[in-house]
Amino acid sequence: MSNDLERLIADLMSSGNGSPHAITEEDKARDTNEFPAEVPILPLRGLVVYPHTAIPLTVGQQRSLKLVDDVIEGNRLVGLVTAFDPDMETPGPDDIYRVGTLAAIHRLFRAPDGTIRLLVQGLKRIRINEYTSEEPYLKASISEIPESVESELEVEALERNVMDQFRHLADLMPSIPPELVTTALATDDPLQLAYSVATYIRIDLEKAQELLELESTQEKLRYLLELLNKEVEVLELGRKIQSEAQSEMEKSQREYYLREQLKAIQRELAEGDDQTEEVGQFRKAIEEAGMSEEARGEAERELDRLSKLSVASAEYGVIRTYLDWLVNMPWNKRTDDNLDISHARQVLNEDHYGLKDIKERILEFLAVRKLRSERSDELEETPLSQVRRERQGAILCFVGPPGVGKTSLGASIARAMGRKFIRLSLGGVRDEAEIRGFRRTYIGAMPGRIVQTLRRAESRNPLIMLDEVDKLGRDFRGDPASALLELLDPEQNAEFRDTYLDVPFDLSEVFFITTANSLDTIPGPLLDRMELIQLSGYTEQEKLAIASQYLVPRQIRENGLREEEIDFDDEALLTIIRDFTREAGVRNLEREIGRAARKVVTRIAEGTNDTVEIDPEEVRDLLGKPRFGYRTELEDRTDLPGVATGLAWTPVGGDVLFIEATSMPGDKAFQYTGQLGDVMQESARIALSYIRSKAADFNVENQFFKENELHLHVPAGATPKDGPSAGVTMAVALASLLTHRPTRHNVAMTGELTLNGQVLPVGGIKDKVLAAHRIGVDTVILPKKNEPDLEELPDEVRDQMTFVLIDHVDKAFEVALDQTVA
């Protein structure tokens, strides 16, 4: 405002192109002695004019120009009142304050653009009583608002503080010239001091009007001092911020110049600091890594950031770790597949007995790779589909009970193919980030297990075994099974993107093998991406072969024995298999063989024996009392009517269920126990309903069901059970009870029962039949529609057992129930 005032005064006093008009001394005297009752009102926009101050104004509106022309010809007095809204073009009576300043026009200058520039002098504070005219401009009757100056000590103290703060403010604001500061402070009148200082500082419009309307000079000075203090604080804070920013910028520039000078000196001395050397090593590693285009671009960007950071920076370590992971990934490292089919067959046979289907599937995979390699030239000429990718890897899922060799089979496949083998256990994994990696923003972030596995393998085409895929968990941290969908999809894993690396990595050449005990807990979409290969339990003869060829030699070696010091004959191994183990696999069998071997080791160490020939009697001497006795248990359990032998499937292989039924006097109730699931409970009710509907065929009167209570129990009671396949067995048990005819102890059965007696197919036939074979059952009743499943059974089992295929439960009654009434 001060610069505008100086320029206006200079313009008005010059003899340039304008038309300046001066006010005589006579006019001044009249202005100060006469107080008009009515004056023209000039609304001000965004400005408050105080008494005792000179202010430049610019007038451009037609009504304001008319007002100035009329006032100049008269007493040159005008009422200056501020409008509420600075943006309103033509304020009316209701749009301006009621308190303003009576001012005299001292100078005016008509500019070439048609506007008039004025220099006005505030005289007195006035109040608008009422408006007398609105055209051609506002006129109002006014009254003077007297102002007095208190002669108190506090007023003098406030006056000094205002002067000090105004000087301080002027030092912080270069836009206020020192001359104006001197002029504003060159007064002994506290009221004039308050108005002069308020004119030159930045104040909000409402606060400036409030200062004008305050009655007491002491209040005006106190209010003005608060405004000055606030403005000084803001300016000091701004100067401090600017100083700190400038200092930081100068520090950064200084460090940059020093660093550049240091680099130049090191270049001259043919030396380099650790950071420069490390950046150079990373740059060389990036060039030699063979990354994809996107990965290389990301690595180079991060390397540029690394080169500009200080070694002490926290982000330096984060970027360095990230680059270390990128350059050490096997982007172009792979092992050559051994495509010799006969070699692969030999290795698989050496490591595992049986498992014909799995071995054939691996040999098929190798044969295809071999043929594709030999005919690569022909295949290149054949146009590929633009939709489906060319598949190179394989994704298999081995499903079977524990101890049948799923995990060890993966290592044998890798050895046969000449690939790196990495086993990754997924059991209990609940965090999705364990698979896909953690974001780099987290402290201690690292890639997921897949990327870690590939780095350890140092090959882009290893065999990765994902163990226990059916035991994945899920919680608030995500669903790991869903993260595996991309990993195990041949259409997607060519661009697998780990969250930590955030660049695509090709997994299409990886041979994935997953293992599971049960398919029930594996999500359907994940199951659909894998080729399922079932591994069933072993027969006695298979267990005998595995024990003699693999387990016994391994336990001899692990326990420090020589081959001539211990010898298991076949009968001894069969005794261990039948009397000391009850399993589909051979894990417990190996434990029992190892336990016997350790007993022999103890004898040799004590000098009791030099050589031990182990036969069935020696087995019982070494291992103690037999734990299981299926063959005698069959006869003991089925001697009484109401007991039937059923077959069940469990995640650990097939098993035998003895379903018991009994009756007692009661109120025609029916109960079932044994921790039965909902489906198995329904099977029990269906079996009872069918038996009651056929009561006449069994020579049972309806009065029997009214006077007796039936109870069905499925041991073992501590084990939960569910499924529909026990329906036939329950019906046979109830029929045995009602007819007082025991079931044949050499017969076991399975099948789902309907209300009209039809028998529906069930699953797990191979495991169930093997379980029946293990306990000495030679006749198995199966649903007729399960006949194709018998082809999966080993020849020795089919030769030793009789299979009765039924489509109605009445046939089961004929086969299972003894003709003799107990």
PyMOL commands that set and color helices and strands:
alter all, ss='L'
color gray80, all
select helices_A, chain A and resi 2-13+25-33+62-73+93-95+153-172+178-185+190-200+205-213+217-268+274-289+293-308+314-327+341-351+356-374+376-381+406-417+433-436+449-457+469-471+480-487+493-495+524-528+540-558+563-565+570-579+587-606+616-623+630-637+678-693+695-698+702-707+727-739+765-774+784-792+795-800+809-816
alter helices_A, ss='H'
color red, helices_A
select strands_A, chain A and resi 21-22+38-44+54-59+77-82+99-110+116-133+139-144+394-399+421-425+463-467+496-497+504-505+511-516+531-534+566-568+612-614+643-650+653-665+670-673+708-713+747-749+752-753+759-760+779-783+802-806
alter strands_A, ss='S'
color yellow, strands_A
deselect
rebuild
show_as cartoon
